[in-house]
Amino acid sequence: MIPRKRPPTHPGGILKRHYLEPLSLAISQVAVALRVSRKTVSKIVNERGDVTPDMALRLAKAFRTTPELWLNLQRNYDLWHASHDSKAWQRARIIRPQSHQTETAFASQAPRNKSL
């Protein structure tokens, strides 16, 4: 991921500025075309809701784009905010493969089946 100081645009902002405004579409018109509630579209456009895979498919069909466009916009937005809004993820440790000796020692400590 390329480090960015400015957050990526929410997919709702793209939807609003590149599709709804130029086409003079109301949120209710888009909701009817997508077969979802007005509230669902409003949440996305006002950047309070996420673009789900189902919504990405609907948007792609309605605006002749690809679902990957909408999912990538959402993914980039989410990753940027996850990495900048919380530092808890930085406490995770790197997992290193154990040496063969450690695996052998662990296996020798396992209980044995006496019936064999």
MARNU-956579 format. One record per residue (C-alpha): residue number from 0; x negated, y, z. Coordinates in steps of 0.02 Angstrom, whole numbers, plus 32768, in hexadecimal, padded with zeros to 4 digits. Layout:
N
<site k="NUM" px="X" py="Y" pz="Z"/>
...
% end
This chain:
116
<site k="0" px="8000" py="8000" pz="8000"/>
<site k="1" px="7FBA" py="80AA" pz="7FD0"/>
<site k="2" px="7FB4" py="811E" pz="8067"/>
<site k="3" px="802E" py="81AE" pz="8057"/>
<site k="4" px="8047" py="8243" pz="80C9"/>
<site k="5" px="80F3" py="826C" pz="8086"/>
<site k="6" px="817C" py="81EA" pz="8098"/>
<site k="7" px="81C4" py="819B" pz="7FFA"/>
<site k="8" px="8270" py="81D8" pz="7FC6"/>
<site k="9" px="8301" py="8172" pz="8009"/>
<site k="10" px="835C" py="8115" pz="7F7C"/>
<site k="11" px="83F7" py="8179" pz="7FA8"/>
<site k="12" px="839C" py="8219" pz="7F7D"/>
<site k="13" px="836D" py="81D0" pz="7ED4"/>
<site k="14" px="8420" py="8198" pz="7EB9"/>
<site k="15" px="8462" py="8245" pz="7EE3"/>
<site k="16" px="83E4" py="82B0" pz="7E84"/>
<site k="17" px="83C6" py="8243" pz="7DEB"/>
<site k="18" px="8471" py="81F5" pz="7DD0"/>
<site k="19" px="8503" py="8243" pz="7E2E"/>
<site k="20" px="84D7" py="82FB" pz="7E16"/>
<site k="21" px="84A2" py="82F4" pz="7D5E"/>
<site k="22" px="853A" py="828B" pz="7D32"/>
<site k="23" px="85AF" py="82F6" pz="7DA0"/>
<site k="24" px="85E9" py="825B" pz="7DFC"/>
<site k="25" px="8641" py="8262" pz="7EA4"/>
<site k="26" px="8618" py="81E2" pz="7F2A"/>
<site k="27" px="86CA" py="81A0" pz="7F1D"/>
<site k="28" px="86B7" py="8183" pz="7E61"/>
<site k="29" px="8617" py="8121" pz="7E7C"/>
<site k="30" px="8668" py="80BC" pz="7F07"/>
<site k="31" px="86F7" py="808B" pz="7E95"/>
<site k="32" px="867F" py="8059" pz="7E09"/>
<site k="33" px="8612" py="7FF4" pz="7E80"/>
<site k="34" px="86AA" py="7FA5" pz="7ED4"/>
<site k="35" px="8671" py="7FD9" pz="7F82"/>
<site k="36" px="86B4" py="8053" pz="8002"/>
<site k="37" px="8697" py="810D" pz="7FF5"/>
<site k="38" px="8645" py="8104" pz="80A1"/>
<site k="39" px="85C4" py="8086" pz="8062"/>
<site k="40" px="858F" py="80F6" pz="7FD1"/>
<site k="41" px="8593" py="8191" pz="803F"/>
<site k="42" px="851D" py="8141" pz="80BE"/>
<site k="43" px="849F" py="8118" pz="8036"/>
<site k="44" px="84AC" py="81C1" pz="7FDF"/>
<site k="45" px="8499" py="821B" pz="8086"/>
<site k="46" px="8401" py="81AE" pz="80B0"/>
<site k="47" px="8452" py="8157" pz="8144"/>
<site k="48" px="846A" py="80AE" pz="80F1"/>
<site k="49" px="83F9" py="8030" pz="809B"/>
<site k="50" px="8403" py="7FEC" pz="7FEB"/>
<site k="51" px="8421" py="7F32" pz="8001"/>
<site k="52" px="8400" py="7EB0" pz="7F79"/>
<site k="53" px="84BB" py="7EAB" pz="7F55"/>
<site k="54" px="84C2" py="7F68" pz="7F45"/>
<site k="55" px="8425" py="7F67" pz="7ED8"/>
<site k="56" px="847D" py="7EF1" pz="7E5F"/>
<site k="57" px="8517" py="7F62" pz="7E5C"/>
<site k="58" px="84B1" py="8001" pz="7E41"/>
<site k="59" px="8449" py="7FAE" pz="7DBA"/>
<site k="60" px="84E3" py="7F7A" pz="7D5A"/>
<site k="61" px="853C" py="8021" pz="7D6F"/>
<site k="62" px="84A8" py="808E" pz="7D3E"/>
<site k="63" px="8452" py="8016" pz="7CC5"/>
<site k="64" px="83B5" py="8005" pz="7D2D"/>
<site k="65" px="836A" py="7F6E" pz="7D82"/>
<site k="66" px="838D" py="7F2E" pz="7E31"/>
<site k="67" px="82D1" py="7F2F" pz="7E4D"/>
<site k="68" px="82D0" py="7FED" pz="7E3A"/>
<site k="69" px="8349" py="8003" pz="7ECB"/>
<site k="70" px="82FA" py="7F7C" pz="7F37"/>
<site k="71" px="824B" py="7FC1" pz="7F1C"/>
<site k="72" px="8284" py="8070" pz="7F4A"/>
<site k="73" px="82D1" py="802B" pz="7FEA"/>
<site k="74" px="8239" py="7FBF" pz="8011"/>
<site k="75" px="81BF" py="8050" pz="7FFB"/>
<site k="76" px="822A" py="80BF" pz="8068"/>
<site k="77" px="823A" py="803A" pz="80F0"/>
<site k="78" px="8180" py="800D" pz="80F1"/>
<site k="79" px="8149" py="80C1" pz="80FD"/>
<site k="80" px="81BC" py="80E2" pz="8190"/>
<site k="81" px="818E" py="803F" pz="81E7"/>
<site k="82" px="80D6" py="806B" pz="81DC"/>
<site k="83" px="80EB" py="8120" pz="8213"/>
<site k="84" px="817B" py="811F" pz="828F"/>
<site k="85" px="8133" py="8099" pz="8301"/>
<site k="86" px="8083" py="8062" pz="8328"/>
<site k="87" px="80BA" py="7FC0" pz="837E"/>
<site k="88" px="8091" py="7F5C" pz="82E1"/>
<site k="89" px="7FD9" py="7F8D" pz="82F4"/>
<site k="90" px="7FCD" py="7F23" pz="8393"/>
<site k="91" px="7FE3" py="7E84" pz="832E"/>
<site k="92" px="7F44" py="7E1B" pz="8329"/>
<site k="93" px="7EF2" py="7DC7" pz="8295"/>
<site k="94" px="7F0D" py="7D0C" pz="8292"/>
<site k="95" px="7E6B" py="7CB0" pz="8271"/>
<site k="96" px="7E5F" py="7BF8" pz="8244"/>
<site k="97" px="7E22" py="7B8E" pz="82D3"/>
<site k="98" px="7D81" py="7B2B" pz="82C1"/>
<site k="99" px="7D86" py="7A70" pz="82A4"/>
<site k="100" px="7D3F" py="7A50" pz="8353"/>
<site k="101" px="7DCF" py="7AAC" pz="83A5"/>
<site k="102" px="7E4E" py="7A48" pz="8340"/>
<site k="103" px="7DF9" py="79A4" pz="836E"/>
<site k="104" px="7DF0" py="79D2" pz="8426"/>
<site k="105" px="7EA9" py="7A00" pz="8424"/>
<site k="106" px="7ED8" py="795C" pz="83CE"/>
<site k="107" px="7E77" py="78F6" pz="844F"/>
<site k="108" px="7EDB" py="7946" pz="84DA"/>
<site k="109" px="7F81" py="7910" pz="848F"/>
<site k="110" px="7FDA" py="7883" pz="84EC"/>
<site k="111" px="7FC2" py="77D9" pz="849E"/>
<site k="112" px="804A" py="775E" pz="8479"/>
<site k="113" px="8025" py="76C3" pz="84E4"/>
<site k="114" px="8093" py="7650" pz="847E"/>
<site k="115" px="8014" py="764C" pz="83F0"/>
% end
